[in-house]
Amino acid sequence: MTSIDLNADLGEGFGRWELTDDEQLLSVVTSANVACGFHAGDAATMRRVCEQAAERGVRIGAQVSYRDLAGFGRRAMDVPPDELAAEVAYQIGALEVFARAAGTRVSYVKPHGALYNRVVHDGEQAGAVVDGVLLADATLPVLGLPGSRLLDLAAKAGLPTVTEAFADRAYTDGGTLVPRGQEGAVVTDPDTVVERSLGLARDGVVTAHSGTRIEVRARSLCLHGDTPGAVELARRVRERLTASGILVAAFA
């Protein structure tokens, strides 16, 4: 049976400000990318999300980012490799404290926003992320875009790698994500997102921004938690996948 992991970015609040409906999304997804305080999230939020994920049997991942609270981690930055590696390890370690307190552990690492896009092509920044993961825990899988420098360098360093796809983001013909600043970068029609999810999970293909069908083979599918109607959309995606005979389960 074909299977796919569903992941979502969670814990992206700060203090009294909340962005994602973490509790409801945790009833749908199988993996939770938890913000670690650099682009969003604070200690209390991290602890709460870890406890809720553990209660529901949802796998916890560290969503590491550039240090950019004001820009939500979506602004381009040039961080020295040694500094970036230390900050990646720091974020993983902080989340691990709360995961262990909840009776579980951090199970994977996924970069966020500008860092995620940067490490697709930038070998130096990708290498720094890998070094940070190795510093924190040399057994942690790394989630990333198929064909990215990040996954290539992670595999060479002996880290498990997991390919990821996005149903609600537009793709270039080369298989990378269309930058958020460009028109049409985010797919907003719910029916289209549901059908793209099925195509990615079942066939490993998606229609690029140009209209060309491209191959995107992934073991995990990301559902953004900060889009309008995110919870209902996530439920529709999971129901459509299950009805089509696809097992929704955390990646092995």
N, C-alpha and C positions, 0 to 999 in steps of 0.2 A: 504494500500500500504506500502511495506517495504521502509524505508527511512534510509539514512546514511549521516552523516556529513563528509565533506572532510576538513582536516586541513593541514597546511603546516607551517614550520619554516621559518619566514621571518625577515627582518631587520638585518640579520646577516653579516653586513658590519661594517666598522669602518673607519671614516675619508674618504679618497679617495679610500679606498679598498672596493669593492663590491663583495659579494659572491652569492647572490640570485637575480633573476629577479623578484623583488617584484611586480612591476606594472602588469606584465603579469600573474603571479600566482594569483594575487588578482582578475583576471577576471575568474578564474576557481574554486578556493576553496570557502568554506562557512565560515571557521574560520581561523584566522591568529594568529599563535603563535609568538608573537613579542619579539625578544631578548631585554633584559632590561639593557644591559651595562656590565654584569658580565662575560659572555662568548663571547659576540659580541654585536654590536650595540653602538650607541652614541646618544646624545640628538637630534641632527639634523635628524638622521636616524629614531629614534623612532617617532619623530613628523611627518616626511614625510609619513611613513607607516601608522600611525594612520589616517592621512588626506585622504590617498588613500583608506584605508579600509572603512572609513566612507562614502566616495563618492559612493562606490560600494555596500554598505549594508552588508559588510563582518564583522562578529563578531570578536572582538579583545580579545586575551588572553595574559596574561603575561607569558612568557617563562622564568622561574626563574632558576638560575644556581648557582653552586659554583663560587666563585670569581677566575676565571681562564681564563683571556684573552689569555695568551700565549698558553695554551693548548686547547682552544676552548671549555672549560667546559667538556672535555672528560677524564681528569685525576682524578684518585681516590684521595679524600681528606678526612681528619678527622677534621671536624669543630665542635666546642662545640655547643650543642643544642641551648643555648640561643643566641649565635652569629648567628647561621644559621637562627633561627626564625626571628631575627631582619633584616638580609640581605634579606630574602624572602619578608618581609613586605616592606622594602625599595624599592626593585625592582618593586613590584606591585604599590606602591605609585608613583614612578617616571613615570611609564607608564600611570597611571591614569590621571596625569596632562595633558598629550598630547592627550589622548583619549577624555577627557572632552572638551579641547580646540577645538577639531574637531567635537564636537556635539554628542559624543557617550560616552561609558564608557568601562572599562575593564570588560569582561563578564565571564572570567574563568581563571584558573591558571593551567599551565602544567610545571613540572620540565623538565630540559634539560640534556642530556648526562649522565655523571657519576652520577649526582644526581638522575636522572630518574631511572637508574638501581639500585642504592643503596637503594632507598626507596621501592623497590619491596620486599626486605627481612629484611632490617634494621629498626626495630621498633623505635629506638631512633631518627635516622635521619628523618624518616617518620613523627614522632610526632613533630619534630621541624618545618618541612614544614607546617604541619597542624596548628601549633601555629602561624606561620608567616602569613598564610592566615587569620586566625581568627583575628589577630591583625590589618590587613589591611581592611578586609571586611568579616564579618561572613556569608554573603549570597553567596559568590563566589563558583561556582562549581569547582571541582578538576578533571582534566583528568589524567588517569593513566592506568596501565596494569591490566587487570582482575585478581582478586585474590591477588593483591599486598597488602602489609602492609599499604601503603599510602591510598588506597581507603577504607580499613577496618577502619583505625583510623579516616579518614575524615568523614565517615558515622557516627561513634560513637560520633564524635564531633558536629554532626548536619549539616555538610556541604553537599551539593548535590555532587554526584559523577557521573562521565561519564567514561565508559570503552572505551579503545582505542586499535586499532590494526594497524599493519604495513604490507603493501603489499610488501615492498622492503627490509624487514629485515627477516633473517632466524630465526626460532623458535626452541627451544629445545622441547623435548617430554613433558616437564613439563609446557610448555606455556610461558616460559620466552624467552628473546631475546638472541641469540647467541652473545657473546662478539665480538666487532668489530675487535679485534686482531686475531680472528680465521678465517681460510679460509672459504669462502662461507657465511660469516656473512651478507653480503649485496647482495641482489638479483639484478643483473644488466641487465638481459635480459628483454626488454620492454614488449614483448608478455607475458612472464611469470608473470610480475608484474600486467598487466591488468587482466589476468585470476585469479590471486590470489585475486585481489581486488574484483572481482565479487563473488568468493567463500566466502570471508569473509562477504561481505555485504548481500548476498542472503541466504547463508547456515550456516554462522557462523563457517566455518571450513577452515583449511589451512594445507598444507603439511609441516611437520616439516623437519629439516635438515637431520634427519635420514631416511626420506621417509614415516614416520608414519603420518596418518591423525589425526589431533587433533582439538578439539573444542575451538574456540576463539570467544566469543560473545562480540561484540563491537557496540557502538553507534556512534563512530567517527573513521575515517580512516585517518592515517597520510601519506602524500606524502612528502618526503624530498625534499627541494628546492635546496639543494647543490649538487645534483647528475647531471651528464652530461645529457642534454636533458630533464631537469626537467619539463619545461613548456609544451612541446609537450607530454610528458608522462602523465602529469596531465590531459591534454585535452582528451587524449585517454581513460584514466580511467573514466573520467566523462561521455564521450560519450557512453562507453560500459555499464556503470551502467544505464544510462537513457534509452538506447535502450533495456535493459533487464527489464524495468518496475520498476526500483528502483528510488525513489525520492531522489534527492541530495539536502539536506537542513540542516541548522544549527540545532544542537540538541536542543530539547525543554528544 
